[in-house]
Amino acid sequence: MNSVEEIMAHAVCIPYPAQGHVNPMLKLAKLLHHKGFHVTFVNIEFNHRRMLKSRGPDSLDGLPDFRFETIPDGLPPSDANDATQDIPSLSDSIRKTCLVSFRILLAKLNDNHVSSNVVPPVSCIVSDLCMPFAINAAEELGITVLLLWTASACGFLGYAHSRHLVERGDLIAVLKDESCLPNGHMDATIYWIPGLKKIRLKDLPTFLFTLDPNDIMLNYILEMIEKALKASAIVVNTFDALEHEALDALSSMFPPIYSIGSLHLLLNQFHKRI
């Protein structure tokens, strides 16, 4: 083998910029690296600065085949590096601005391959499911895109049926009549979602509780679910024995679904073998 692309696939991993998303994606990226992938891990600039502040200036230097890169999130600069950003504002900015920045980064990575032949060309994108623009970027390059859902399969199902929940009016009817809120209506059981038994209205994702059809988070969720249908595959940070019914239901709705969890146990097992 004479060229780096014959030796090593190159995965670009991009998490949603919140701690509960970054940590699982970093574990998955480490597993891919252990399996021979060249990895580029992409943080937004805000989180990159936070990590450098908490872990030290050399903490994100990486390795020759595990590199850290950044893209802007489109929000105004902030000195509040110790707090998570406002989620609706962040999500709205991600939706509007990040595709362009991500596209530029991917082009830079591929240019580095052409100019140096040290970095392999980008062969796949591993994206948080909550970063829907990654689907567009992968389609433009004609490469595989794998989505990671960092939470439970049953939580994914709640979001997956968000459009049906809105169209059916189950939540809207309650929100329009505030007298329904204290009288136990939120304890009403929903039976029509396959894979979810005895789920109550109040168990549904709180982002769905809005009467505003232009609500930022509602529309962000609807977009990310629609884009997920175009993924090459989706991996969920859970395991079959715990959520087989929910995983079966998801498999009937989306591209191939794989349970990969729990990621921290997989990584620990790998470390014990080496």
VMD Tcl script that draws the C-alpha trace (Angstrom):
set ca {
  {0.00 0.00 0.00}
  {1.52 3.28 -1.08}
  {-1.05 5.88 -0.11}
  {-2.64 6.86 3.17}
  {-6.20 6.53 1.89}
  {-5.58 2.82 1.23}
  {-4.62 2.38 4.86}
  {-6.94 4.55 6.90}
  {-10.54 5.73 6.66}
  {-11.17 9.27 7.86}
  {-14.19 9.94 10.09}
  {-15.21 13.50 10.90}
  {-17.12 13.44 14.20}
  {-19.32 16.36 15.19}
  {-21.41 16.41 18.38}
  {-24.20 18.74 19.36}
  {-22.41 21.33 21.53}
  {-23.65 20.30 24.98}
  {-21.86 18.12 27.52}
  {-24.34 15.25 27.36}
  {-23.68 15.05 23.63}
  {-19.95 15.81 23.44}
  {-18.91 13.10 25.90}
  {-20.67 10.16 24.14}
  {-19.43 11.34 20.75}
  {-15.88 11.56 22.06}
  {-16.15 7.98 23.33}
  {-17.40 6.81 19.93}
  {-14.58 8.72 18.23}
  {-12.03 7.00 20.47}
  {-13.51 3.60 19.60}
  {-13.24 4.39 15.89}
  {-9.66 5.50 16.40}
  {-8.84 2.27 18.20}
  {-10.26 0.42 15.19}
  {-7.92 2.18 12.78}
  {-9.80 5.31 11.72}
  {-8.18 8.67 11.29}
  {-10.47 10.93 13.34}
  {-11.19 14.63 13.16}
  {-13.28 15.73 16.13}
  {-15.14 18.99 15.58}
  {-16.13 21.28 18.44}
  {-17.73 24.67 18.17}
  {-15.27 27.41 19.12}
  {-17.12 28.24 22.36}
  {-16.81 24.69 23.69}
  {-13.23 24.39 22.45}
  {-12.28 27.39 24.60}
  {-14.12 25.93 27.58}
  {-12.28 22.63 27.26}
  {-8.91 24.34 27.00}
  {-9.71 26.39 30.07}
  {-10.72 23.36 32.14}
  {-8.15 20.83 30.90}
  {-5.14 22.96 30.04}
  {-3.71 24.63 26.92}
  {-2.22 21.41 25.51}
  {-5.21 19.17 26.21}
  {-6.60 19.29 22.67}
  {-3.35 18.94 20.75}
  {-4.46 15.45 19.77}
  {-2.42 12.88 17.87}
  {-1.29 12.76 14.24}
  {-4.35 10.63 13.44}
  {-6.78 12.09 16.02}
  {-7.15 15.82 15.54}
  {-9.43 18.49 16.97}
  {-10.93 21.20 14.77}
  {-13.46 23.96 15.39}
  {-16.25 25.78 13.61}
  {-18.11 28.89 14.81}
  {-21.64 28.54 16.13}
  {-22.79 31.86 14.67}
  {-23.63 33.42 18.04}
  {-22.11 36.70 19.27}
  {-18.91 36.26 21.31}
  {-19.46 35.56 24.99}
  {-17.20 35.75 28.03}
  {-19.42 33.34 29.97}
  {-17.29 30.28 29.23}
  {-18.39 28.42 32.36}
  {-22.03 27.99 31.37}
  {-23.86 26.09 28.66}
  {-25.27 28.38 26.00}
  {-28.98 29.08 25.69}
  {-30.26 25.99 23.88}
  {-32.96 27.60 21.69}
  {-30.60 30.41 20.59}
  {-27.79 27.93 19.96}
  {-30.02 25.55 18.00}
  {-31.41 28.36 15.87}
  {-27.91 29.58 15.06}
  {-26.71 26.05 14.27}
  {-29.61 25.61 11.90}
  {-28.89 28.86 10.07}
  {-25.09 29.09 9.99}
  {-23.19 25.87 10.65}
  {-23.54 24.17 7.28}
  {-21.39 26.81 5.58}
  {-18.66 26.61 8.25}
  {-18.72 22.81 8.25}
  {-18.51 22.71 4.46}
  {-15.43 24.95 4.58}
  {-13.79 22.70 7.18}
  {-14.42 19.56 5.13}
  {-12.93 21.24 2.07}
  {-9.85 22.20 4.12}
  {-9.41 18.63 5.34}
  {-9.62 17.28 1.80}
  {-7.23 19.99 0.57}
  {-4.76 18.90 3.24}
  {-4.87 15.42 1.77}
  {-4.16 16.70 -1.72}
  {-1.31 18.96 -0.62}
  {0.41 16.68 1.89}
  {-0.92 13.14 1.41}
  {-0.57 12.81 5.20}
  {-4.21 13.29 6.13}
  {-6.56 10.85 4.36}
  {-9.55 12.30 2.52}
  {-12.79 12.48 4.47}
  {-14.58 9.18 3.94}
  {-17.50 9.51 6.36}
  {-19.23 11.89 8.76}
  {-20.28 10.73 12.22}
  {-22.74 13.32 13.43}
  {-24.97 13.82 16.41}
  {-28.52 13.31 15.22}
  {-29.21 16.79 16.62}
  {-26.90 18.37 14.00}
  {-29.08 17.92 10.90}
  {-26.89 20.02 8.60}
  {-24.36 17.16 8.55}
  {-26.75 15.25 6.29}
  {-26.54 18.04 3.71}
  {-22.74 18.11 3.90}
  {-22.47 14.35 3.41}
  {-24.85 14.44 0.44}
  {-22.77 17.16 -1.20}
  {-19.60 15.07 -0.87}
  {-21.30 11.78 -1.71}
  {-20.04 10.10 1.47}
  {-21.54 8.00 4.23}
  {-23.15 9.75 7.20}
  {-23.69 7.91 10.46}
  {-25.89 9.54 13.11}
  {-25.45 9.06 16.84}
  {-28.39 9.34 19.22}
  {-26.79 9.84 22.62}
  {-29.84 9.15 24.81}
  {-32.30 6.27 25.17}
  {-34.22 4.59 22.36}
  {-37.53 5.39 24.03}
  {-36.53 9.06 24.17}
  {-35.74 8.91 20.46}
  {-39.20 7.46 19.81}
  {-40.82 10.39 21.59}
  {-39.04 12.80 19.28}
  {-39.59 10.57 16.25}
  {-43.36 10.93 16.64}
  {-43.22 14.68 17.25}
  {-44.95 15.58 13.98}
  {-47.71 13.03 14.61}
  {-48.19 14.39 18.13}
  {-48.53 17.93 16.81}
  {-50.88 16.92 13.99}
  {-53.08 14.82 16.28}
  {-53.44 17.73 18.69}
  {-52.94 15.64 21.83}
  {-50.69 18.25 23.38}
  {-52.25 21.32 21.82}
  {-55.67 20.50 23.28}
  {-54.18 20.42 26.76}
  {-52.08 23.55 26.35}
  {-55.03 25.57 25.03}
  {-57.11 24.75 28.09}
  {-55.08 25.49 31.20}
  {-57.79 23.91 33.35}
  {-56.60 20.56 32.00}
  {-53.15 20.95 33.52}
  {-53.98 20.45 37.22}
  {-56.77 17.91 36.79}
  {-54.64 14.92 35.88}
  {-54.98 15.23 32.11}
  {-51.21 15.19 31.73}
  {-51.28 11.71 33.27}
  {-53.38 10.47 30.34}
  {-51.79 7.43 28.68}
  {-50.87 7.39 24.99}
  {-51.33 3.96 23.44}
  {-50.72 4.60 19.75}
  {-46.91 4.93 19.73}
  {-45.40 1.50 18.92}
  {-42.59 0.54 21.25}
  {-43.72 2.80 24.08}
  {-46.00 1.20 26.63}
  {-48.07 3.25 29.06}
  {-46.38 6.52 28.21}
  {-48.12 9.59 29.62}
  {-48.45 13.01 28.03}
  {-46.17 14.47 30.68}
  {-43.48 11.92 29.77}
  {-43.08 13.39 26.28}
  {-40.16 15.71 25.43}
  {-40.83 19.12 26.94}
  {-39.76 20.88 23.74}
  {-43.04 19.68 22.21}
  {-45.12 21.59 24.75}
  {-45.81 24.75 22.75}
  {-48.71 26.43 21.01}
  {-46.40 28.44 18.74}
  {-46.05 26.76 15.31}
  {-42.90 28.85 14.79}
  {-41.28 27.74 18.04}
  {-37.53 27.37 17.50}
  {-37.08 24.05 19.25}
  {-40.21 22.44 17.83}
  {-39.10 23.21 14.29}
  {-35.52 22.17 15.03}
  {-36.79 18.80 16.24}
  {-39.03 18.34 13.22}
  {-36.11 19.09 10.90}
  {-33.66 16.77 12.64}
  {-36.14 13.87 12.53}
  {-36.83 14.42 8.83}
  {-33.12 14.62 8.04}
  {-32.44 11.45 10.04}
  {-34.46 9.51 7.48}
  {-31.66 10.22 4.97}
  {-28.83 8.86 7.12}
  {-26.78 5.84 6.08}
  {-27.36 4.39 9.56}
  {-28.20 5.48 13.10}
  {-26.52 4.22 16.25}
  {-28.19 4.52 19.64}
  {-26.35 4.59 22.95}
  {-28.34 1.73 24.45}
  {-28.48 -2.08 24.24}
  {-31.05 -4.58 23.00}
  {-31.79 -6.30 26.29}
  {-32.87 -3.01 27.82}
  {-34.93 -1.48 24.99}
  {-35.60 -4.10 22.34}
  {-39.22 -3.01 21.75}
  {-38.26 0.62 21.25}
  {-35.36 -0.37 18.98}
  {-37.66 -2.59 16.90}
  {-40.09 0.29 16.51}
  {-37.32 2.67 15.44}
  {-36.05 0.09 12.93}
  {-39.43 0.18 11.19}
  {-39.21 3.97 10.76}
  {-35.57 4.83 10.03}
  {-32.49 3.61 8.16}
  {-30.58 0.75 9.81}
  {-30.65 1.19 13.59}
  {-27.79 -0.22 15.65}
  {-27.58 -0.33 19.43}
  {-24.03 0.44 20.45}
  {-24.27 1.15 24.17}
  {-23.25 1.68 26.50}
  {-20.31 3.53 25.03}
  {-18.37 3.96 28.26}
  {-18.52 0.20 28.91}
  {-17.31 -0.57 25.39}
  {-14.42 1.83 25.79}
  {-13.53 0.42 29.20}
  {-13.57 -3.13 27.83}
  {-11.27 -2.13 25.01}
  {-8.81 -0.52 27.43}
  {-8.74 -3.71 29.50}
  {-7.74 -5.75 26.43}
  {-4.73 -3.61 25.55}
}
mol new
graphics top color blue
foreach p $ca { graphics top sphere $p radius 0.5 }
foreach p [lrange $ca 0 end-1] q [lrange $ca 1 end] { graphics top cylinder $p $q radius 0.2 }
display resetview
